[in-house]
Amino acid sequence: MGRSSRAPASDYARAIDTLLDAGLEYRRFGAGALMLAHVAAGQIHGYFEAHMNSWDALAGMLLIEEAGGTCNAFLANEGLRQGNLVLAGCASVQPRMAALLVK
């Protein structure tokens, strides 16, 4: 899970609580682009960030899709220009994360 200053810290605290209550883990290894690469490589199962810019997200999301994972529709709602939520993961985990985190 990433942290963007464009979303309130309280949103992240709630998201972390939601994941832990569902039996999932929370880890942070650095930059969002690096986290997406870890998902594509199968080192972690999923990644969520309430807001990423397109230049930080799109290459990693492509890697995930090419590796057989699933990503949200990042380009919707002006995502290319304004950035968007990122929710990406292996095909078995990403839908579960979406149900928990995207309201």
N, C-alpha and C positions, 0 to 999 in steps of 0.2 A: 504494500500500500504506500502510495506516495502522498506528499503533502504540498499543496499549493496555497500561496497566500491569497489566492482569489476565492477561497472558500474558508468559512470560519473554522477555527480549531475545534470548536464544539462538534461540528459535523464529523470530523475525523475521530474524535473520542467516541461518539455514538457508533460509528462504523466499526471501530475496533471492538467495542463491547458486543456488537451484533455478531461479528465473526467468531469471537471467543465463545459466546453463548451457543453458537451453532456447532462448536467443536472444531473450528478451523483455527489456524495459527496466523499470527501477524509478524511479519519480518520486514526490515528495511535495510537494503544494502547500498544505498546511494542514489544516484541519479535515476530518474524514471526510465530513460532510454536504456540504461544498463539493466534495470529490472525486467524490461520487456525482452531483452536479449536472454536473460536467465530463463524466462518462460519459454521462449523459442527453443532453447537448448534442453529443456526438460528438467532444469535444476530447481525450479519452483513451479507450482501448479497454476498460479493466477496472479494478476496484478490489477489494482484499482487505484485511480487517482481522479479526484473530482474535477480537475482541470489541468490539461497539458496543452502546450502549443503544438501545432502540426509538425514543426521542424524537430521537435523532441519525440514525437509519437509515431509518425507514419512508417519509418523504416523498421522499427521494432515490431509494429503491428503486422507489416508485410512478412517479416521473418516468422512470426507466430502462425499466420495463416498458411504459409508455405510448409511449415512443419506439421500441419494438420490441426492446429488450434483454432480457436474462435475469438473474434473481437467484436466489439460493439460498432455501430455505424458512426464512426468518428467524424466523417465528413458532413453529416447532417447538420442542419441549422448553422451554416457558415463555419463549420469546424476548421476548414482549411485556413481561413483568414483570422478567425477569432479564438481558435482552440476549442476543446470540448472535453467531456468526461472520457476517461479511458477505462475500459473493463475488458480484460483479455485473459485467456487462459486455455488450458487443455480442454478438449471438447466435453469431458465429463464434469469439470469443475466450473467452467465459466457460466453456464446457465444457473447453477446453484448460487454462485456469487451474485449474479444479476438479480435473482429473486430476493436476496438478502439486502443488497446495497442500493439498488436503483429504485427510487420511489417515484 
